[in-house]
Amino acid sequence: MQTVSQNLSKSADSFEVQRRVVFFNGITDKYLLTVEGLCSLGNGDTDLRMTVTCKVGEDEYKKHYLGLSDNVSFFAEQLEPNKEDPFHYKILFRPEAIIPDIDLQTSKK
C-alpha cells in the first residue's frame, strides 16, 4: 500500500493526475477558492503558505501562492483523468467572498 501511495504522489508531482484543491473557511464552511487540473501541491510549504503548480500547456505552468490561517484550510482530491482535454485547468472564485454586498440606490428627481 505504501508503494501505491508513493507512486500516486510521484505521478501527481509529475503533472499526470487530475486534482481538485479546495480552500475553505473552517468557521463558515464556505469554499473560498477551487483549483482544478494537472496540479502539484507544494512539497516545501510552511504552515501558513500553500503553493499549487498546474500544467496548463505542453511546456507551460502556472504557480499559485495561497495563504493559510487558523480558519482557512484546504483539501485535495484526485479526479478521474480528463481524456478529452489533457490540460484541463480552471480556478473558481466565489464572488461573494471577494465583492461585498452593495446596496445601490437611484436618486429621484
N, C-alpha and C positions, 0 to 999 in steps of 0.2 A: 504494500500500500504506500509506503514511503517513496518508493521509486516512481509510482504513478503520480503522486503529488509533486515530486521534483520535476518530472517530465512536463507536467501541465504548467508549472511555474516557468520553466525554461521556454516552453512554446509561447506562453503569453508574453514573456520578456522579449521574445524574438518577433513579436507582432504577428503571430499566427493564430491567435484566439480572439474571437469577438467577445468584448466585455461591455458591461454596463456598470458605471461607477456613479453612485448616487450620494450626494451630500445632503444631509438633513439636519434640522434643528431638533434636538432630542427633547426639548421642553414643549414645543408646539406640535411636533410630529409632521411638520411641513417640509416638503422637499425644497431645497434651495437651488440645486443645480444637478443636472444629469449629463454625463459624458458617455457616449457610446461609440464603439468602433474597435479597431485593432489597436488596443491600448495597453501600455505597460505602466505599472504603478512604480513610484519611486522607491528604490531599494535603500537609499541612504537618507531618507527623510527624517525630520525631527518630529517630536510630539505635536508641534504647533504648525507644521507645514507639510503639505502633501503635494507631490508632483504627479501629473498624469501626462505621459507622452503617447501620442497617437500617430499612426502611419496614415497619411492622407493621400499618398500617391506612390508611384514606383520608387522614387528616392526622396520622398517629401514627408516631413514630420512636423507636428505641432506639439509644443510643450506648454502645459498649463500649471501654474503655481496656485495652490489653494490654501487658505489659512484655516486651521482647525482651532477650536476652543473648547471650553468645558461643556458647552451646549451644542456645538456643531461637530458632527461626526460623519462617517461615510461607511458605505458597504459596497463591495464589488461582487458582481456575479458573472459567471461565464455564460455566454449566449451561444445558441447554435450558429455555426458559420453561415454567412450570407453568401451563397454561391452566385447570386446574380450580380453582386457588386462587392468585390474583394476590398474596396476602400471605403466601405460604409462608415460614415462619421457624422455625428451631429452633437450639438450642445443645446439643451433646452433650458432657458431661464424662466423662472416663474415671475411674470411681470409684476405681480403684487408684492413680491419680495424686493423689487428694485424701485418701482414707481409707487409712491404713497397715494392713498385715496385723496383726490382733489375734487372739491365741490365747485363747479363752475356756475356763476350767476351771470345772467344777462342784465344789462341796465335797461330800465324802462324810461321812455321819454314822456 
